[in-house]
Amino acid sequence: MEKYLIIGDVHAEFTPFEKAVDYALANELHLISVGDLVDNGPDGYKVVKLSNDLVNEGKMSVIWGNHESKIFRWLKGNPVTLTPPNLVTSDEMEVNTDFRDTFLKLCSTILDYINLGDNIFITHAGIRPTFWDRRQLTKKDVGVMRHGQSDLSQIYKYRGETYPIRTYDWVHYVPKGIKLFVGHDPRPMIGVPDFNNFQPAPSIVKNDVDGQVIFLDCGAGKGGTLWGAVVNSVTSDIEQFRNFSI
């Protein structure tokens, strides 16, 4: 396929997600989610069910987000601490076993990153500099792709929870000519998590060697909006950004 619609973090907000799906299908665009389909919003089951159906039909691909990773580990019985955004999902799964089962089926198809053509890469939160030379995943690569990079010596407290300060050194190492699409961060390049303000539209950060990072998360499911980017894998062009929350 030549053209794709890459969407930011949905966070269980079904109405704009359905609009993005309808737009992709009507325009014959393969849909790609950068991850974080679940948590925060109220429609986790509906989002996961439709995503799973589309993946099975070959019309959608999904990237691992940190929220999928955490819920998956919880379902597998691993020791994780669920916070309020996760509890929206876990509480629904406790009473809706099909949500749990469908989510696990979807997880069996999720990828850590996608490469379209020569110059477009998609992941959830970031890519370590060393990845660009070898293009083979290590455990550390997977960790950064799903969770980004943080300075664990600096902690930010918000509503009783603690969060590390996010760091962005990896942005400077994206190679010349590469467009890297990510989600994860609705106020990118700030560092301190801001849970009440979101970027109003996707932002493009260019580094000194002309590599680009396109931050797609605009806070859907948290009070913000869901955006997508239509891209051409042959020309590597971003043909348009679209707001699916209007």
N, C-alpha and C positions, 0 to 999 in steps of 0.2 A: 504493500500500500504506500501511496505517495504522501497523503496528507493525514494529519492527526490532530485531535483536540486533547491537549494536556490540561487537566484541571487541578486546582489547588486543594487544600485540605477541606473535606466536606463536613467532618465532625457531626455526622448523624442529622444533618438538616436536609430533609428529603425534597422539599419543593424546588430549590435551586438546582439540586442534583438531577432531578427529573427533567428540568429544563435543559440542562447540559446534555443529558442522554438524548432527548428529543432532537436537539440541534445536531448532535453528532450523527444520529441515524438519518436525519433528513438530508444531510450534506455528505453522506458516505465517508465520514471521518472515523477512524479507529480511535476509541476513547482510551486515554491513559490517566489513571489516578496516581498522584504522587504520594498517596498514603494518608493515614489518619482519616479513614472513612467513619470510624466509630468514636464514641465518647463525646461528652459535653452536650450535644443536642438530643432531642427526644425521639428521633426516628431511626435508631440504629438498625433495627431488624429490617425495615423497609429498604434502607440503603444497601445493606449487605445482601439481601435477597435479590434485588435487582442487579447488583454488581455480579453476583455469582451466576445469575442467568446469562448476563451479557458475556462474561468470561467463557462460559461453556459454549456460547454461540460464536466465539471467536471475534467478538465485536469490542472487547475491552481488555485491558491489561492493568494490573494493580501492582504498585510498589509497596514494600514493607514500610509502614510508619512506626514511630515509637509507640503509638497507642495500640495498633494491631499486635505489636510484639509483646506488650505488657499483658493484654487480655489473653493472648495465646498462652503465655507462660502461666498465667493464673489458671486457665482451664486445664493445663497439664499438671497442675498441682505444685508448681514451683513456688518458693517463698517470695511473694511480691506484696508490697503494700499498696492497696488500692486507695486512691484519693478521690475526692468528689467527682471529678470528670469521669473517672472509670466506673464509679458506683452506679451512674446512670445506666451503663451497659450491663454491668454484672447483675444488678437488680432485675433488669428485664430478662436476662438470660436465665435467672433462677426460676422464673415463671413461664418462660417460653423456650422449651428445649429445642424447638426447630431453629430458633435464633442461634443457639450454641452450635448445633450441628451444621447449619449452613455456613456459619463463620469459620468453622474448622475446615469445611470443604474449600471455602475460598482461600484460606491460608495455604492449602496444599498447592495453590497455583501462583502465589504471590512471589514477586521477584525483588532482588535488592537494587538493581538498576536496569535501565534499558538504554540501548544505543541505537539511534536512528541514523542511517547513512554514515557519513564520515565525521560529522561535526556536532551532532546533537546527542546529549546525554541527559538522562532523567533519573533522579534518585529522590530520597525524601529530605535529607538534612544536610548533606555535604559529602565531599570526596577528599580523602587524604592525598597530599601531594605525591607520595610514592606510587599511588595507583596508576598515575598517568604514564609511567615508564613501562610497567609490566602488564597492566590490564588483567591481572589475576587477583581474585579476592582473597584476603586474609581475614582472620577474625577481627583484627583492628579495623580493617576497611569496612566490614559489615557494621561494626559498632558506630562508626562515624556516619555511615550512610543512613542508619536508622535513628541516631540520637544527636548527631552533630558533634561539635567540639565545645568543651566547657572548661572554665578555670575553677576547679573544685576547691581551691583555696579561698574563693570568694563566694559567699552565700547570700542570697536575697530571700527575705522572708515575706510571705504574702498570705494573709488569712490563715495563719497557723501552719502553713506548709513552707518548706525550704526549697529553694531552687538555686542551682549554680549559675554563675555569670557565663553567658555564651560568648565564645570567641570565634573569630572569622579569618584566621591566618590562611586557611585553606583556599579562600577566595582568590588570593594573590597568585596561586599556583595553577589555576586553570589555564591550559595551554592556548596559545594564539589560535584564533579561529574557532574555538570550541564554545558552544552555547550549552551551559549546564542549567537545567531546570530543577528547582527544588521547591519544597513547601516548608512545613515545620515552624516557620518563624514569621508571624504576622506583623512584626515590627523589626525587620532585619537591620543588621549592622549597628544596633543599639547596645546589645549586650545584656542589660538588665531587663528581665521579663516585664512586659507591660500588659496587664490583663484587661485593661479598660480602653486601650487605643490601638487601632490597627491601621496599616497602610491602606489608603483608599483605593488603590489599584496596584497591579503587579509592578515591581520595580526591577530595573536592570542595572547591575553593578559591573563596570568594566575595570579590569586591572591594567597594569602597566604594559603587559605583553599582548593586549587586545583579546584576552579571554573574557567571557561574559558569564555572569550568574544571573538567572532570572528567578526572582523570588515570587512565587505565585500565591502563597497563603495570605489571604486578606481577612481572616477571622471568622469565616463561616462557622455556625454552630456556637459562637461565643458572643454574637451581637454584631459581627462584621458581615462581609459579603463573600460570595463564591465567584471566582473568576477562572477563565480558561484562556489558553493560547492556541490558536490554529497555526500549525507549523507545516512546512513543506520539507520532507526528508531529502529530496533531491537537491533543492537549492539551499537548504538550511535556513530559509527565511522564516521569520515570524510574520505571518500574513495579517493577523489581527489579534487583539485581546478582546474578550467579551465578558460582560458582567451578567451572570445568570441569576442575580438576586433582585433584578428589576423586572 
